[in-house]
Amino acid sequence: MTDCPARRGATPVGQISDLSEVEAAAVIYLRLWCDGPESQAKVWSDFSVALGPARGRKALRTFEDLFGLCTARSRRPMMRHAVNCACVGSDEACFCNFIATALEGDREDALLIATLMVRADFAPALTALATEYGLALKSMMIRPTVYQCPSQNRERLH
């Protein structure tokens, strides 16, 4: 096999354009957050503009807690693609599916997905954060927002 086991989580399994708005936003904000301080400021700006300063700050804290728990208690490092990449990697697909499942209120399935990402004893806390974060993303999609899915650009970046 030529695929390095450490990079399996980055294996492309889909396209951003195939995701729902909430799922695409979950992937893009995850990528932005991992991209560094300037991109993190963009996340804060989008949340603040779309939700207002107070709700935006709460959504950002929820995302920080969610991301922090995912990274501190992860089974392995989460792989991701570049911010503007049209592909969705398998870890990103798992993450956005988890957010969407939690948002839909399917707690048992969300808990099961969470156990793929973190130890089982952290799955309930992660699921609660995913539900709250999914609701914030859904609220952002209801209004005209700053967020724009890069799927509009159909160029392949790799």
N, C-alpha and C positions, 0 to 999 in steps of 0.2 A: 504494500500500500504506500502511496505517496503522500497521503494526507496526514499531517502531524496531529496526533491526538490532542495536543494543547490548543489547536486552532479549530477543532470541530465545531465549537460554538459559533464560529464565524461563517460556517458553511452557508451559502445563499440558499434560502428555501422559498423565497417569494420576492415580490416587488412592493414597494411602498404604495403604489397605485392600487394594489389589490386589497389594501387594508381599509377598514372603516376610518372615519375622521378621528375618533378617539384613539384607536389603535395606532394610526399614523402619528398622531401627536405624542403618544407615549414613547414611540421609538425615537422621534426627532428630539424631544426634550431630554431623553436619556443620552443621546449622542451629544447634544449641546452641553449638557452638564459635565460630561466626561472630557469635553474639549478644552476646558480651562476657564479661568476667571472672566475673560471677555465674553465667552459664550454663556457662562452662568449669569452674567449681567443681562444678557438677552432673554434668558428664561425668566428672570425676575421682571424685566420690562414687559414681556408678553403677559405674564400673570397679572401684573398690576394694571395694565391697560384694559385687559379683558374682564377682570373681576373686580377692579377697584383696589386701592391700596390695602385695606384691611383684609378682604377675602383673598387677595393675591398673596399677601404675606402668609396667611394661614395655609394656602395651597402650596406655597414654596416650602414652608416648614414640614408639611406632610410629605412632599416629595423628598426633601432632605432626609427625613426619618426613614422613608421607604428605601431610598438609595443607600443610606447608611447601613440599614439592617441587611440589605441584599449584599453589600460588599463585606461587612464585618462578619457575617455568619454564612457566607455563601459556601456552597460545596466546592466550587472552584471559581476562578476569576471569570466574570461575564465578558464575553467577546462582543465587539460591536464593529460596525462599519463606519466610514467617514460620514460626517454630517450630511453632505449633499449626495451621498450614494443612493441610487434608486433601488438597490437590493435590500433585502431584509435577511439578516443572519439568523441561524437557528436559536441562539440565545435571545436575540431581540424579538423573534416571533413568540418565544415562550413568555417573555416579559409582557408584551402587548396583549397576548391572549389571556394571561393572568389578570391584567388590569380590566380587560373587557368582561371576563367571566365574573370577577368580583363585582364589577359595576352592575351587571345583570342580576345580581343577587343569588347567583348559584354558588352558595358558600361551600358546599361539599366539594364540588369540582375545583373551585378556587383554592381550597386547602390542599387538595391533591397536587395541583400545579405548584403551589408554594413549596411543597416538600421536594420538588425537583430542584428548587433554587436554594433552599436553606434547610437546616436541620428541622425535623418534625416539631420540636418543642418551640420553634420560633414561627412556625407556619400560621398560627392564629393571629399573632400580632402583625405579621406581614400582610395577611389577608385583610385585616381591618384597615390598615394604611392604604392598601390598593383600592379598596372600596371608596374611601374618602378621596383619594387622588383621582380616581375615575370619575367621581361626581364633579370634581373641580374641572377636569378636562371637558366633560359633557357640558357644563355651564359655559365654558369658553366657546364651544362649538355653536351654541344657541345664538349668540350675538355675533355681529361682524367682528372679527378679531384680527389681531396682528399676525397670528399664525397662518402660514401658507405651506401646504404640503409640497415638498420639492418634486413630487411625482409629475407636476406639470411639465417639468423638464425631462423628456423621455430619453435623453442621452445616457448611455452606459458609461460609468466612470471607470470601470475595470472589467 
